[in-house]
């Protein structure tokens, strides 16, 4: 089997049909399987999945009898996967035509690449309108080379959208889930895979996926709770520390942690939470390590949030 596409699903009845069809309809010159696991959804997600199964011999359907969470569901998906390459797709996202063929072609032609990702269109689920490009409009995009590595992943965190990745199979697939995070699972999982594989993380600039934003999406849930955003920040920082076991320097790891807290500071500044902004930006300057002038200037003016907004070119 050339490729396994793994799809975790929980409470995604309105979206899982479109997601699975977008990947099952892909035209390729190789065999691939699509493995979807319903995590004991309380809605009819599983019924929608089962409706599709008779029409597609390469659709493998799993169901958890009790809710296992994302890590437990991923364990089942990975232990079932048979492919030489592994692709990931959230159950509410959409694959665009050509995604699988282009990513497999790239891995076949670039043996030093361990993980390849592509540009993704973030879109509003209610209107279908594009909100932004995930990678090229990321605020630190200019720091990310087309061929990145684990140090870029740690220093700049989530510059690749979760549903855009494809990577090479390796002998320690289940070990990659031993990252200790409960809410944010894609970033530490990516660090573990790249750390175990070595090699580069390469970008395809062609948009080959759509990232759905809706009221129950990960990002929307985080925006609804400052405490959840604080927990996500701490998990991102903990994930940076995973680089230690793969020989990433303490300096790079600290830069990554500082970046995580600076990013959170900007989030709370936009949210009109000056106290949380100050708390996060104080944590972003350990050892006085700043990843660029924006960071150092914002830290220097941290007691004047409105001046920081002006510095960053935001409307006050």
Secondary structure as the mmCIF struct_conf table of DSSP 4:
data_model
#
loop_
_struct_conf.conf_type_id
_struct_conf.id
_struct_conf.beg_label_comp_id
_struct_conf.beg_label_asym_id
_struct_conf.beg_label_seq_id
_struct_conf.end_label_comp_id
_struct_conf.end_label_asym_id
_struct_conf.end_label_seq_id
STRN STRN1 UNK A 3 UNK A 9
BEND BEND1 UNK A 10 UNK A 11
TURN_TY1_P TURN_TY1_P1 UNK A 13 UNK A 15
HELX_RH_AL_P HELX_RH_AL_P1 UNK A 16 UNK A 24
TURN_TY1_P TURN_TY1_P2 UNK A 25 UNK A 25
BEND BEND2 UNK A 29 UNK A 30
STRN STRN2 UNK A 32 UNK A 38
BEND BEND3 UNK A 42 UNK A 44
HELX_RH_AL_P HELX_RH_AL_P2 UNK A 45 UNK A 53
TURN_TY1_P TURN_TY1_P3 UNK A 54 UNK A 55
TURN_TY1_P TURN_TY1_P4 UNK A 57 UNK A 58
STRN STRN3 UNK A 59 UNK A 63
BEND BEND4 UNK A 65 UNK A 66
HELX_RH_AL_P HELX_RH_AL_P3 UNK A 69 UNK A 80
BEND BEND5 UNK A 84 UNK A 84
STRN STRN4 UNK A 85 UNK A 88
TURN_TY1_P TURN_TY1_P5 UNK A 91 UNK A 92
STRN STRN5 UNK A 94 UNK A 95
HELX_LH_PP_P HELX_LH_PP_P1 UNK A 96 UNK A 96
TURN_TY1_P TURN_TY1_P6 UNK A 97 UNK A 98
HELX_RH_AL_P HELX_RH_AL_P4 UNK A 99 UNK A 109
TURN_TY1_P TURN_TY1_P7 UNK A 111 UNK A 112
STRN STRN6 UNK A 113 UNK A 124
TURN_TY1_P TURN_TY1_P8 UNK A 125 UNK A 127
STRN STRN7 UNK A 130 UNK A 133
TURN_TY1_P TURN_TY1_P9 UNK A 134 UNK A 137
BEND BEND6 UNK A 138 UNK A 138
TURN_TY1_P TURN_TY1_P10 UNK A 139 UNK A 140
HELX_RH_3T_P HELX_RH_3T_P1 UNK A 141 UNK A 143
BEND BEND7 UNK A 146 UNK A 146
STRN STRN8 UNK A 147 UNK A 148
HELX_RH_AL_P HELX_RH_AL_P5 UNK A 150 UNK A 156
BEND BEND8 UNK A 160 UNK A 160
HELX_RH_3T_P HELX_RH_3T_P2 UNK A 162 UNK A 164
STRN STRN9 UNK A 166 UNK A 168
TURN_TY1_P TURN_TY1_P11 UNK A 171 UNK A 173
HELX_RH_3T_P HELX_RH_3T_P3 UNK A 174 UNK A 177
TURN_TY1_P TURN_TY1_P12 UNK A 178 UNK A 179
BEND BEND9 UNK A 182 UNK A 183
HELX_RH_AL_P HELX_RH_AL_P6 UNK A 186 UNK A 197
BEND BEND10 UNK A 199 UNK A 199
STRN STRN10 UNK A 200 UNK A 213
TURN_TY1_P TURN_TY1_P13 UNK A 215 UNK A 216
BEND BEND11 UNK A 217 UNK A 217
HELX_RH_AL_P HELX_RH_AL_P7 UNK A 218 UNK A 223
TURN_TY1_P TURN_TY1_P14 UNK A 224 UNK A 224
HELX_RH_AL_P HELX_RH_AL_P8 UNK A 226 UNK A 240
HELX_RH_3T_P HELX_RH_3T_P4 UNK A 241 UNK A 246
TURN_TY1_P TURN_TY1_P15 UNK A 247 UNK A 247
HELX_RH_AL_P HELX_RH_AL_P9 UNK A 250 UNK A 270
TURN_TY1_P TURN_TY1_P16 UNK A 271 UNK A 272
HELX_RH_AL_P HELX_RH_AL_P10 UNK A 274 UNK A 283
TURN_TY1_P TURN_TY1_P17 UNK A 284 UNK A 285
HELX_RH_3T_P HELX_RH_3T_P5 UNK A 286 UNK A 288
BEND BEND12 UNK A 291 UNK A 292
HELX_RH_AL_P HELX_RH_AL_P11 UNK A 293 UNK A 300
TURN_TY1_P TURN_TY1_P18 UNK A 301 UNK A 303
HELX_RH_AL_P HELX_RH_AL_P12 UNK A 305 UNK A 311
TURN_TY1_P TURN_TY1_P19 UNK A 312 UNK A 313
#
